[in-house]
Amino acid sequence: MVVFSEIILIKLDKKCTRMKIKIFITFLLFIFAGFSVKAQQNSELEKAIKKTITALNNQDFNTLNAMILKDFGVAVLFRRGAFDNLALVEKLNKNEPIPEYLPYDFFGKVKANQRVKYETLPEFDCDTEKFTKKEGIYCDMASKYKDISGTALSENEYLEAGWKPEHIEQMKEIEASSKRIVAYGKEGTHIFYLTWYKNNWYLTLLDRFEVCSA
């Protein structure tokens, strides 16, 4: 009886071991799959950053519009007076800039073939009229920014803009999957969002960079 019980325990122990091995292998596969997706995102991100900068440099609106997420559009951030303003459009039109007083050639040009620095973004000091870091291309991989939803909520509060709750929720979803990029040099400044959606990076925000306007 004791021997029979021991045999049963040995068999159960083997089954448990096999089950643990299967669970462990499944866990490893899950981890590797996650790393693979992340690696793909990072690889494609740098290409998308340089593609966007090149298109902005060349005023290539065909390329820019092809990068816009159809289900969302592209948000344009600007400042009319003392308040930040937001426009959400399906396409960008070179002949109809947003805002209307700021032509798109205001972007200038930034070298696209330089290394992207993945770190905290530089800030612009209005007193010195300079960024707090050296010229270059910066992408913040860690922080989450709320330029779109935050501006919409502010417009609702102070300007009665009428952004609906479903608009705000969609903006927050976009922001959760977005990276904010700041690229600048002596001849121009480009600030934008790229959003990861269905294995592609999309252009979802264009900042007209009027931080010191009043």
mmCIF file of the C-alpha atoms, coordinates in Angstrom:
data_MODEL
# 
_entry.id   MODEL 
# 
loop_
_atom_site.group_PDB 
_atom_site.id 
_atom_site.type_symbol 
_atom_site.label_atom_id 
_atom_site.label_alt_id 
_atom_site.label_comp_id 
_atom_site.label_asym_id 
_atom_site.label_entity_id 
_atom_site.label_seq_id 
_atom_site.pdbx_PDB_ins_code 
_atom_site.Cartn_x 
_atom_site.Cartn_y 
_atom_site.Cartn_z 
_atom_site.occupancy 
_atom_site.B_iso_or_equiv 
_atom_site.pdbx_formal_charge 
_atom_site.auth_seq_id 
_atom_site.auth_comp_id 
_atom_site.auth_asym_id 
_atom_site.auth_atom_id 
_atom_site.pdbx_PDB_model_num 
ATOM 1   C CA . MET A 1 1   ? 0.000   0.000  0.000   1.00 0.00 ? 1   MET A CA 1 
ATOM 2   C CA . VAL A 1 2   ? 2.839   2.348  0.917   1.00 0.00 ? 2   VAL A CA 1 
ATOM 3   C CA . VAL A 1 3   ? 4.732   1.480  -2.256  1.00 0.00 ? 3   VAL A CA 1 
ATOM 4   C CA . PHE A 1 4   ? 1.597   2.060  -4.384  1.00 0.00 ? 4   PHE A CA 1 
ATOM 5   C CA . SER A 1 5   ? 1.087   5.457  -2.762  1.00 0.00 ? 5   SER A CA 1 
ATOM 6   C CA . GLU A 1 6   ? 4.678   6.397  -3.427  1.00 0.00 ? 6   GLU A CA 1 
ATOM 7   C CA . ILE A 1 7   ? 4.288   5.448  -7.116  1.00 0.00 ? 7   ILE A CA 1 
ATOM 8   C CA . ILE A 1 8   ? 1.204   7.657  -7.370  1.00 0.00 ? 8   ILE A CA 1 
ATOM 9   C CA . LEU A 1 9   ? 3.055   10.526 -5.711  1.00 0.00 ? 9   LEU A CA 1 
ATOM 10  C CA . ILE A 1 10  ? 5.994   10.103 -8.097  1.00 0.00 ? 10  ILE A CA 1 
ATOM 11  C CA . LYS A 1 11  ? 3.644   10.190 -11.109 1.00 0.00 ? 11  LYS A CA 1 
ATOM 12  C CA . LEU A 1 12  ? 1.848   13.235 -9.758  1.00 0.00 ? 12  LEU A CA 1 
ATOM 13  C CA . ASP A 1 13  ? 5.156   14.911 -9.114  1.00 0.00 ? 13  ASP A CA 1 
ATOM 14  C CA . LYS A 1 14  ? 6.258   14.232 -12.706 1.00 0.00 ? 14  LYS A CA 1 
ATOM 15  C CA . LYS A 1 15  ? 2.976   15.643 -14.013 1.00 0.00 ? 15  LYS A CA 1 
ATOM 16  C CA . CYS A 1 16  ? 3.414   18.738 -11.878 1.00 0.00 ? 16  CYS A CA 1 
ATOM 17  C CA . THR A 1 17  ? 6.990   19.123 -13.113 1.00 0.00 ? 17  THR A CA 1 
ATOM 18  C CA . ARG A 1 18  ? 5.906   18.834 -16.744 1.00 0.00 ? 18  ARG A CA 1 
ATOM 19  C CA . MET A 1 19  ? 3.129   21.358 -16.128 1.00 0.00 ? 19  MET A CA 1 
ATOM 20  C CA . LYS A 1 20  ? 5.576   23.755 -14.481 1.00 0.00 ? 20  LYS A CA 1 
ATOM 21  C CA . ILE A 1 21  ? 7.945   23.383 -17.442 1.00 0.00 ? 21  ILE A CA 1 
ATOM 22  C CA . LYS A 1 22  ? 5.105   24.103 -19.884 1.00 0.00 ? 22  LYS A CA 1 
ATOM 23  C CA . ILE A 1 23  ? 4.051   27.163 -17.890 1.00 0.00 ? 23  ILE A CA 1 
ATOM 24  C CA . PHE A 1 24  ? 7.660   28.359 -17.734 1.00 0.00 ? 24  PHE A CA 1 
ATOM 25  C CA . ILE A 1 25  ? 8.149   27.894 -21.483 1.00 0.00 ? 25  ILE A CA 1 
ATOM 26  C CA . THR A 1 26  ? 4.868   29.713 -22.193 1.00 0.00 ? 26  THR A CA 1 
ATOM 27  C CA . PHE A 1 27  ? 6.017   32.533 -19.924 1.00 0.00 ? 27  PHE A CA 1 
ATOM 28  C CA . LEU A 1 28  ? 9.368   32.758 -21.748 1.00 0.00 ? 28  LEU A CA 1 
ATOM 29  C CA . LEU A 1 29  ? 7.643   32.817 -25.141 1.00 0.00 ? 29  LEU A CA 1 
ATOM 30  C CA . PHE A 1 30  ? 5.365   35.593 -23.902 1.00 0.00 ? 30  PHE A CA 1 
ATOM 31  C CA . ILE A 1 31  ? 8.377   37.609 -22.692 1.00 0.00 ? 31  ILE A CA 1 
ATOM 32  C CA . PHE A 1 32  ? 10.281  37.074 -25.961 1.00 0.00 ? 32  PHE A CA 1 
ATOM 33  C CA . ALA A 1 33  ? 7.211   38.092 -27.973 1.00 0.00 ? 33  ALA A CA 1 
ATOM 34  C CA . GLY A 1 34  ? 6.966   41.279 -25.911 1.00 0.00 ? 34  GLY A CA 1 
ATOM 35  C CA . PHE A 1 35  ? 10.640  42.051 -26.508 1.00 0.00 ? 35  PHE A CA 1 
ATOM 36  C CA . SER A 1 36  ? 10.203  41.393 -30.219 1.00 0.00 ? 36  SER A CA 1 
ATOM 37  C CA . VAL A 1 37  ? 7.274   43.823 -30.516 1.00 0.00 ? 37  VAL A CA 1 
ATOM 38  C CA . LYS A 1 38  ? 9.172   46.426 -28.490 1.00 0.00 ? 38  LYS A CA 1 
ATOM 39  C CA . ALA A 1 39  ? 12.255  46.021 -30.667 1.00 0.00 ? 39  ALA A CA 1 
ATOM 40  C CA . GLN A 1 40  ? 10.117  46.469 -33.790 1.00 0.00 ? 40  GLN A CA 1 
ATOM 41  C CA . GLN A 1 41  ? 8.533   49.601 -32.326 1.00 0.00 ? 41  GLN A CA 1 
ATOM 42  C CA . ASN A 1 42  ? 11.912  51.130 -31.494 1.00 0.00 ? 42  ASN A CA 1 
ATOM 43  C CA . SER A 1 43  ? 13.397  50.270 -34.879 1.00 0.00 ? 43  SER A CA 1 
ATOM 44  C CA . GLU A 1 44  ? 10.452  51.738 -36.763 1.00 0.00 ? 44  GLU A CA 1 
ATOM 45  C CA . LEU A 1 45  ? 10.294  54.780 -34.473 1.00 0.00 ? 45  LEU A CA 1 
ATOM 46  C CA . GLU A 1 46  ? 13.673  56.154 -35.525 1.00 0.00 ? 46  GLU A CA 1 
ATOM 47  C CA . LYS A 1 47  ? 12.744  55.738 -39.196 1.00 0.00 ? 47  LYS A CA 1 
ATOM 48  C CA . ALA A 1 48  ? 9.426   57.541 -38.594 1.00 0.00 ? 48  ALA A CA 1 
ATOM 49  C CA . ILE A 1 49  ? 11.146  60.381 -36.709 1.00 0.00 ? 49  ILE A CA 1 
ATOM 50  C CA . LYS A 1 50  ? 13.586  61.053 -39.547 1.00 0.00 ? 50  LYS A CA 1 
ATOM 51  C CA . LYS A 1 51  ? 10.859  60.633 -42.166 1.00 0.00 ? 51  LYS A CA 1 
ATOM 52  C CA . THR A 1 52  ? 8.708   63.252 -40.412 1.00 0.00 ? 52  THR A CA 1 
ATOM 53  C CA . ILE A 1 53  ? 11.602  65.695 -40.014 1.00 0.00 ? 53  ILE A CA 1 
ATOM 54  C CA . THR A 1 54  ? 12.569  65.324 -43.676 1.00 0.00 ? 54  THR A CA 1 
ATOM 55  C CA . ALA A 1 55  ? 8.962   65.906 -44.762 1.00 0.00 ? 55  ALA A CA 1 
ATOM 56  C CA . LEU A 1 56  ? 8.704   69.023 -42.570 1.00 0.00 ? 56  LEU A CA 1 
ATOM 57  C CA . ASN A 1 57  ? 12.027  70.297 -43.936 1.00 0.00 ? 57  ASN A CA 1 
ATOM 58  C CA . ASN A 1 58  ? 10.825  69.877 -47.514 1.00 0.00 ? 58  ASN A CA 1 
ATOM 59  C CA . GLN A 1 59  ? 7.235   71.018 -46.913 1.00 0.00 ? 59  GLN A CA 1 
ATOM 60  C CA . ASP A 1 60  ? 6.249   67.580 -48.226 1.00 0.00 ? 60  ASP A CA 1 
ATOM 61  C CA . PHE A 1 61  ? 2.574   67.536 -47.300 1.00 0.00 ? 61  PHE A CA 1 
ATOM 62  C CA . ASN A 1 62  ? 1.856   64.366 -49.286 1.00 0.00 ? 62  ASN A CA 1 
ATOM 63  C CA . THR A 1 63  ? 4.182   62.414 -47.001 1.00 0.00 ? 63  THR A CA 1 
ATOM 64  C CA . LEU A 1 64  ? 2.910   64.134 -43.861 1.00 0.00 ? 64  LEU A CA 1 
ATOM 65  C CA . ASN A 1 65  ? -0.725  63.478 -44.743 1.00 0.00 ? 65  ASN A CA 1 
ATOM 66  C CA . ALA A 1 66  ? 0.042   59.835 -45.534 1.00 0.00 ? 66  ALA A CA 1 
ATOM 67  C CA . MET A 1 67  ? 1.367   59.505 -41.974 1.00 0.00 ? 67  MET A CA 1 
ATOM 68  C CA . ILE A 1 68  ? -1.825  60.820 -40.356 1.00 0.00 ? 68  ILE A CA 1 
ATOM 69  C CA . LEU A 1 69  ? -4.025  58.319 -38.504 1.00 0.00 ? 69  LEU A CA 1 
ATOM 70  C CA . LYS A 1 70  ? -7.381  58.351 -40.308 1.00 0.00 ? 70  LYS A CA 1 
ATOM 71  C CA . ASP A 1 71  ? -9.386  57.362 -37.232 1.00 0.00 ? 71  ASP A CA 1 
ATOM 72  C CA . PHE A 1 72  ? -8.063  60.403 -35.359 1.00 0.00 ? 72  PHE A CA 1 
ATOM 73  C CA . GLY A 1 73  ? -6.579  63.015 -37.685 1.00 0.00 ? 73  GLY A CA 1 
ATOM 74  C CA . VAL A 1 74  ? -3.777  65.320 -36.610 1.00 0.00 ? 74  VAL A CA 1 
ATOM 75  C CA . ALA A 1 75  ? -3.922  67.777 -33.729 1.00 0.00 ? 75  ALA A CA 1 
ATOM 76  C CA . VAL A 1 76  ? -2.284  71.175 -34.252 1.00 0.00 ? 76  VAL A CA 1 
ATOM 77  C CA . LEU A 1 77  ? -1.198  73.048 -31.147 1.00 0.00 ? 77  LEU A CA 1 
ATOM 78  C CA . PHE A 1 78  ? -0.749  76.835 -31.249 1.00 0.00 ? 78  PHE A CA 1 
ATOM 79  C CA . ARG A 1 79  ? -1.217  79.865 -29.035 1.00 0.00 ? 79  ARG A CA 1 
ATOM 80  C CA . ARG A 1 80  ? -3.549  82.691 -29.904 1.00 0.00 ? 80  ARG A CA 1 
ATOM 81  C CA . GLY A 1 81  ? -2.906  85.302 -27.237 1.00 0.00 ? 81  GLY A CA 1 
ATOM 82  C CA . ALA A 1 82  ? -2.518  83.990 -23.693 1.00 0.00 ? 82  ALA A CA 1 
ATOM 83  C CA . PHE A 1 83  ? -4.161  80.582 -24.190 1.00 0.00 ? 83  PHE A CA 1 
ATOM 84  C CA . ASP A 1 84  ? -2.983  77.391 -25.833 1.00 0.00 ? 84  ASP A CA 1 
ATOM 85  C CA . ASN A 1 85  ? -5.285  76.427 -28.690 1.00 0.00 ? 85  ASN A CA 1 
ATOM 86  C CA . LEU A 1 86  ? -6.004  73.153 -30.413 1.00 0.00 ? 86  LEU A CA 1 
ATOM 87  C CA . ALA A 1 87  ? -7.280  72.290 -33.872 1.00 0.00 ? 87  ALA A CA 1 
ATOM 88  C CA . LEU A 1 88  ? -8.029  68.726 -34.956 1.00 0.00 ? 88  LEU A CA 1 
ATOM 89  C CA . VAL A 1 89  ? -8.030  68.215 -38.727 1.00 0.00 ? 89  VAL A CA 1 
ATOM 90  C CA . GLU A 1 90  ? -8.066  65.289 -41.160 1.00 0.00 ? 90  GLU A CA 1 
ATOM 91  C CA . LYS A 1 91  ? -5.286  66.662 -43.371 1.00 0.00 ? 91  LYS A CA 1 
ATOM 92  C CA . LEU A 1 92  ? -2.694  69.426 -43.467 1.00 0.00 ? 92  LEU A CA 1 
ATOM 93  C CA . ASN A 1 93  ? -3.029  71.965 -46.280 1.00 0.00 ? 93  ASN A CA 1 
ATOM 94  C CA . LYS A 1 94  ? 0.028   74.038 -47.195 1.00 0.00 ? 94  LYS A CA 1 
ATOM 95  C CA . ASN A 1 95  ? -2.199  76.850 -48.447 1.00 0.00 ? 95  ASN A CA 1 
ATOM 96  C CA . GLU A 1 96  ? -4.357  76.883 -45.299 1.00 0.00 ? 96  GLU A CA 1 
ATOM 97  C CA . PRO A 1 97  ? -1.951  76.913 -42.355 1.00 0.00 ? 97  PRO A CA 1 
ATOM 98  C CA . ILE A 1 98  ? -3.095  76.448 -38.758 1.00 0.00 ? 98  ILE A CA 1 
ATOM 99  C CA . PRO A 1 99  ? -3.153  79.039 -37.285 1.00 0.00 ? 99  PRO A CA 1 
ATOM 100 C CA . GLU A 1 100 ? -3.835  81.175 -40.342 1.00 0.00 ? 100 GLU A CA 1 
ATOM 101 C CA . TYR A 1 101 ? -1.233  83.808 -39.371 1.00 0.00 ? 101 TYR A CA 1 
ATOM 102 C CA . LEU A 1 102 ? 1.666   81.314 -39.213 1.00 0.00 ? 102 LEU A CA 1 
ATOM 103 C CA . PRO A 1 103 ? 2.794   79.878 -42.584 1.00 0.00 ? 103 PRO A CA 1 
ATOM 104 C CA . TYR A 1 104 ? 4.186   76.351 -42.484 1.00 0.00 ? 104 TYR A CA 1 
ATOM 105 C CA . ASP A 1 105 ? 7.605   77.505 -43.697 1.00 0.00 ? 105 ASP A CA 1 
ATOM 106 C CA . PHE A 1 106 ? 7.964   78.921 -40.181 1.00 0.00 ? 106 PHE A CA 1 
ATOM 107 C CA . PHE A 1 107 ? 9.175   75.419 -39.211 1.00 0.00 ? 107 PHE A CA 1 
ATOM 108 C CA . GLY A 1 108 ? 12.493  75.981 -40.941 1.00 0.00 ? 108 GLY A CA 1 
ATOM 109 C CA . LYS A 1 109 ? 14.861  73.026 -41.342 1.00 0.00 ? 109 LYS A CA 1 
ATOM 110 C CA . VAL A 1 110 ? 16.536  70.570 -38.969 1.00 0.00 ? 110 VAL A CA 1 
ATOM 111 C CA . LYS A 1 111 ? 19.238  68.038 -39.894 1.00 0.00 ? 111 LYS A CA 1 
ATOM 112 C CA . ALA A 1 112 ? 17.456  64.700 -40.210 1.00 0.00 ? 112 ALA A CA 1 
ATOM 113 C CA . ASN A 1 113 ? 20.530  62.485 -40.530 1.00 0.00 ? 113 ASN A CA 1 
ATOM 114 C CA . GLN A 1 114 ? 21.762  62.924 -36.955 1.00 0.00 ? 114 GLN A CA 1 
ATOM 115 C CA . ARG A 1 115 ? 21.485  60.489 -34.050 1.00 0.00 ? 115 ARG A CA 1 
ATOM 116 C CA . VAL A 1 116 ? 18.226  60.538 -32.089 1.00 0.00 ? 116 VAL A CA 1 
ATOM 117 C CA . LYS A 1 117 ? 18.765  61.074 -28.365 1.00 0.00 ? 117 LYS A CA 1 
ATOM 118 C CA . TYR A 1 118 ? 16.336  59.042 -26.256 1.00 0.00 ? 118 TYR A CA 1 
ATOM 119 C CA . GLU A 1 119 ? 16.156  61.067 -23.080 1.00 0.00 ? 119 GLU A CA 1 
ATOM 120 C CA . THR A 1 120 ? 14.204  63.753 -21.244 1.00 0.00 ? 120 THR A CA 1 
ATOM 121 C CA . LEU A 1 121 ? 13.172  66.512 -23.635 1.00 0.00 ? 121 LEU A CA 1 
ATOM 122 C CA . PRO A 1 122 ? 14.826  69.942 -23.527 1.00 0.00 ? 122 PRO A CA 1 
ATOM 123 C CA . GLU A 1 123 ? 12.742  72.907 -22.453 1.00 0.00 ? 123 GLU A CA 1 
ATOM 124 C CA . PHE A 1 124 ? 12.663  76.341 -24.025 1.00 0.00 ? 124 PHE A CA 1 
ATOM 125 C CA . ASP A 1 125 ? 13.704  79.280 -21.857 1.00 0.00 ? 125 ASP A CA 1 
ATOM 126 C CA . CYS A 1 126 ? 11.784  82.386 -22.923 1.00 0.00 ? 126 CYS A CA 1 
ATOM 127 C CA . ASP A 1 127 ? 14.250  84.670 -21.115 1.00 0.00 ? 127 ASP A CA 1 
ATOM 128 C CA . THR A 1 128 ? 17.296  83.429 -23.005 1.00 0.00 ? 128 THR A CA 1 
ATOM 129 C CA . GLU A 1 129 ? 15.278  82.345 -26.063 1.00 0.00 ? 129 GLU A CA 1 
ATOM 130 C CA . LYS A 1 130 ? 17.232  79.090 -26.084 1.00 0.00 ? 130 LYS A CA 1 
ATOM 131 C CA . PHE A 1 131 ? 16.599  75.431 -25.368 1.00 0.00 ? 131 PHE A CA 1 
ATOM 132 C CA . THR A 1 132 ? 18.106  73.929 -22.214 1.00 0.00 ? 132 THR A CA 1 
ATOM 133 C CA . LYS A 1 133 ? 20.067  71.325 -24.206 1.00 0.00 ? 133 LYS A CA 1 
ATOM 134 C CA . LYS A 1 134 ? 22.307  71.297 -27.244 1.00 0.00 ? 134 LYS A CA 1 
ATOM 135 C CA . GLU A 1 135 ? 20.885  71.211 -30.751 1.00 0.00 ? 135 GLU A CA 1 
ATOM 136 C CA . GLY A 1 136 ? 19.674  67.811 -31.866 1.00 0.00 ? 136 GLY A CA 1 
ATOM 137 C CA . ILE A 1 137 ? 16.773  65.371 -32.100 1.00 0.00 ? 137 ILE A CA 1 
ATOM 138 C CA . TYR A 1 138 ? 15.246  64.293 -28.790 1.00 0.00 ? 138 TYR A CA 1 
ATOM 139 C CA . CYS A 1 139 ? 12.618  61.658 -28.052 1.00 0.00 ? 139 CYS A CA 1 
ATOM 140 C CA . ASP A 1 140 ? 11.301  60.989 -24.557 1.00 0.00 ? 140 ASP A CA 1 
ATOM 141 C CA . MET A 1 141 ? 10.578  57.252 -24.176 1.00 0.00 ? 141 MET A CA 1 
ATOM 142 C CA . ALA A 1 142 ? 9.553   57.358 -20.511 1.00 0.00 ? 142 ALA A CA 1 
ATOM 143 C CA . SER A 1 143 ? 7.303   60.363 -19.906 1.00 0.00 ? 143 SER A CA 1 
ATOM 144 C CA . LYS A 1 144 ? 3.643   60.631 -20.863 1.00 0.00 ? 144 LYS A CA 1 
ATOM 145 C CA . TYR A 1 145 ? 2.524   63.963 -22.247 1.00 0.00 ? 145 TYR A CA 1 
ATOM 146 C CA . LYS A 1 146 ? -0.999  65.381 -22.289 1.00 0.00 ? 146 LYS A CA 1 
ATOM 147 C CA . ASP A 1 147 ? -0.651  68.264 -24.731 1.00 0.00 ? 147 ASP A CA 1 
ATOM 148 C CA . ILE A 1 148 ? -3.756  67.279 -26.701 1.00 0.00 ? 148 ILE A CA 1 
ATOM 149 C CA . SER A 1 149 ? -6.251  66.361 -23.978 1.00 0.00 ? 149 SER A CA 1 
ATOM 150 C CA . GLY A 1 150 ? -4.864  68.989 -21.579 1.00 0.00 ? 150 GLY A CA 1 
ATOM 151 C CA . THR A 1 151 ? -5.309  71.765 -24.135 1.00 0.00 ? 151 THR A CA 1 
ATOM 152 C CA . ALA A 1 152 ? -8.812  70.560 -25.018 1.00 0.00 ? 152 ALA A CA 1 
ATOM 153 C CA . LEU A 1 153 ? -9.841  70.549 -21.349 1.00 0.00 ? 153 LEU A CA 1 
ATOM 154 C CA . SER A 1 154 ? -8.350  74.027 -20.882 1.00 0.00 ? 154 SER A CA 1 
ATOM 155 C CA . GLU A 1 155 ? -10.233 75.314 -23.944 1.00 0.00 ? 155 GLU A CA 1 
ATOM 156 C CA . ASN A 1 156 ? -13.460 73.884 -22.542 1.00 0.00 ? 156 ASN A CA 1 
ATOM 157 C CA . GLU A 1 157 ? -12.883 75.609 -19.219 1.00 0.00 ? 157 GLU A CA 1 
ATOM 158 C CA . TYR A 1 158 ? -11.748 79.033 -20.423 1.00 0.00 ? 158 TYR A CA 1 
ATOM 159 C CA . LEU A 1 159 ? -12.953 79.346 -24.007 1.00 0.00 ? 159 LEU A CA 1 
ATOM 160 C CA . GLU A 1 160 ? -16.094 77.144 -23.995 1.00 0.00 ? 160 GLU A CA 1 
ATOM 161 C CA . ALA A 1 161 ? -14.653 75.208 -26.934 1.00 0.00 ? 161 ALA A CA 1 
ATOM 162 C CA . GLY A 1 162 ? -17.149 72.367 -26.706 1.00 0.00 ? 162 GLY A CA 1 
ATOM 163 C CA . TRP A 1 163 ? -14.838 69.352 -26.855 1.00 0.00 ? 163 TRP A CA 1 
ATOM 164 C CA . LYS A 1 164 ? -17.030 66.365 -25.987 1.00 0.00 ? 164 LYS A CA 1 
ATOM 165 C CA . PRO A 1 165 ? -16.101 63.673 -23.405 1.00 0.00 ? 165 PRO A CA 1 
ATOM 166 C CA . GLU A 1 166 ? -15.647 61.094 -26.175 1.00 0.00 ? 166 GLU A CA 1 
ATOM 167 C CA . HIS A 1 167 ? -13.168 63.461 -27.892 1.00 0.00 ? 167 HIS A CA 1 
ATOM 168 C CA . ILE A 1 168 ? -11.191 63.824 -24.662 1.00 0.00 ? 168 ILE A CA 1 
ATOM 169 C CA . GLU A 1 169 ? -11.112 60.051 -24.108 1.00 0.00 ? 169 GLU A CA 1 
ATOM 170 C CA . GLN A 1 170 ? -9.848  59.440 -27.635 1.00 0.00 ? 170 GLN A CA 1 
ATOM 171 C CA . MET A 1 171 ? -7.155  62.083 -27.135 1.00 0.00 ? 171 MET A CA 1 
ATOM 172 C CA . LYS A 1 172 ? -6.031  60.355 -23.928 1.00 0.00 ? 172 LYS A CA 1 
ATOM 173 C CA . GLU A 1 173 ? -5.858  57.004 -25.722 1.00 0.00 ? 173 GLU A CA 1 
ATOM 174 C CA . ILE A 1 174 ? -3.701  58.560 -28.427 1.00 0.00 ? 174 ILE A CA 1 
ATOM 175 C CA . GLU A 1 175 ? -1.412  60.152 -25.858 1.00 0.00 ? 175 GLU A CA 1 
ATOM 176 C CA . ALA A 1 176 ? -0.927  56.839 -24.037 1.00 0.00 ? 176 ALA A CA 1 
ATOM 177 C CA . SER A 1 177 ? 0.685   55.324 -27.156 1.00 0.00 ? 177 SER A CA 1 
ATOM 178 C CA . SER A 1 178 ? 2.585   58.441 -28.265 1.00 0.00 ? 178 SER A CA 1 
ATOM 179 C CA . LYS A 1 179 ? 6.129   59.721 -28.107 1.00 0.00 ? 179 LYS A CA 1 
ATOM 180 C CA . ARG A 1 180 ? 6.868   63.441 -28.140 1.00 0.00 ? 180 ARG A CA 1 
ATOM 181 C CA . ILE A 1 181 ? 9.792   64.483 -30.310 1.00 0.00 ? 181 ILE A CA 1 
ATOM 182 C CA . VAL A 1 182 ? 11.659  67.792 -30.188 1.00 0.00 ? 182 VAL A CA 1 
ATOM 183 C CA . ALA A 1 183 ? 14.150  68.467 -32.986 1.00 0.00 ? 183 ALA A CA 1 
ATOM 184 C CA . TYR A 1 184 ? 15.911  71.791 -33.453 1.00 0.00 ? 184 TYR A CA 1 
ATOM 185 C CA . GLY A 1 185 ? 18.955  73.545 -34.853 1.00 0.00 ? 185 GLY A CA 1 
ATOM 186 C CA . LYS A 1 186 ? 20.037  76.978 -35.985 1.00 0.00 ? 186 LYS A CA 1 
ATOM 187 C CA . GLU A 1 187 ? 17.592  76.976 -38.904 1.00 0.00 ? 187 GLU A CA 1 
ATOM 188 C CA . GLY A 1 188 ? 14.414  75.557 -37.424 1.00 0.00 ? 188 GLY A CA 1 
ATOM 189 C CA . THR A 1 189 ? 12.407  73.658 -34.819 1.00 0.00 ? 189 THR A CA 1 
ATOM 190 C CA . HIS A 1 190 ? 10.104  70.652 -35.235 1.00 0.00 ? 190 HIS A CA 1 
ATOM 191 C CA . ILE A 1 191 ? 7.936   69.401 -32.369 1.00 0.00 ? 191 ILE A CA 1 
ATOM 192 C CA . PHE A 1 192 ? 5.487   66.554 -32.939 1.00 0.00 ? 192 PHE A CA 1 
ATOM 193 C CA . TYR A 1 193 ? 3.889   63.343 -31.660 1.00 0.00 ? 193 TYR A CA 1 
ATOM 194 C CA . LEU A 1 194 ? 4.296   59.926 -33.213 1.00 0.00 ? 194 LEU A CA 1 
ATOM 195 C CA . THR A 1 195 ? 1.751   57.314 -32.149 1.00 0.00 ? 195 THR A CA 1 
ATOM 196 C CA . TRP A 1 196 ? 2.137   53.526 -32.341 1.00 0.00 ? 196 TRP A CA 1 
ATOM 197 C CA . TYR A 1 197 ? -1.039  51.943 -33.741 1.00 0.00 ? 197 TYR A CA 1 
ATOM 198 C CA . LYS A 1 198 ? -1.479  48.576 -35.479 1.00 0.00 ? 198 LYS A CA 1 
ATOM 199 C CA . ASN A 1 199 ? 2.264   48.093 -36.043 1.00 0.00 ? 199 ASN A CA 1 
ATOM 200 C CA . ASN A 1 200 ? 2.850   51.556 -37.511 1.00 0.00 ? 200 ASN A CA 1 
ATOM 201 C CA . TRP A 1 201 ? 3.896   54.988 -36.287 1.00 0.00 ? 201 TRP A CA 1 
ATOM 202 C CA . TYR A 1 202 ? 1.504   57.827 -37.146 1.00 0.00 ? 202 TYR A CA 1 
ATOM 203 C CA . LEU A 1 203 ? 1.769   61.608 -36.953 1.00 0.00 ? 203 LEU A CA 1 
ATOM 204 C CA . THR A 1 204 ? -0.886  62.733 -34.451 1.00 0.00 ? 204 THR A CA 1 
ATOM 205 C CA . LEU A 1 205 ? 0.281   66.139 -33.209 1.00 0.00 ? 205 LEU A CA 1 
ATOM 206 C CA . LEU A 1 206 ? 2.075   69.089 -34.723 1.00 0.00 ? 206 LEU A CA 1 
ATOM 207 C CA . ASP A 1 207 ? 3.175   71.790 -32.287 1.00 0.00 ? 207 ASP A CA 1 
ATOM 208 C CA . ARG A 1 208 ? 3.484   75.207 -33.939 1.00 0.00 ? 208 ARG A CA 1 
ATOM 209 C CA . PHE A 1 209 ? 5.877   76.158 -31.135 1.00 0.00 ? 209 PHE A CA 1 
ATOM 210 C CA . GLU A 1 210 ? 4.579   79.476 -29.837 1.00 0.00 ? 210 GLU A CA 1 
ATOM 211 C CA . VAL A 1 211 ? 5.567   78.843 -26.220 1.00 0.00 ? 211 VAL A CA 1 
ATOM 212 C CA . CYS A 1 212 ? 6.525   82.433 -25.466 1.00 0.00 ? 212 CYS A CA 1 
ATOM 213 C CA . SER A 1 213 ? 3.554   84.080 -27.162 1.00 0.00 ? 213 SER A CA 1 
ATOM 214 C CA . ALA A 1 214 ? 1.307   86.222 -25.002 1.00 0.00 ? 214 ALA A CA 1 
# 
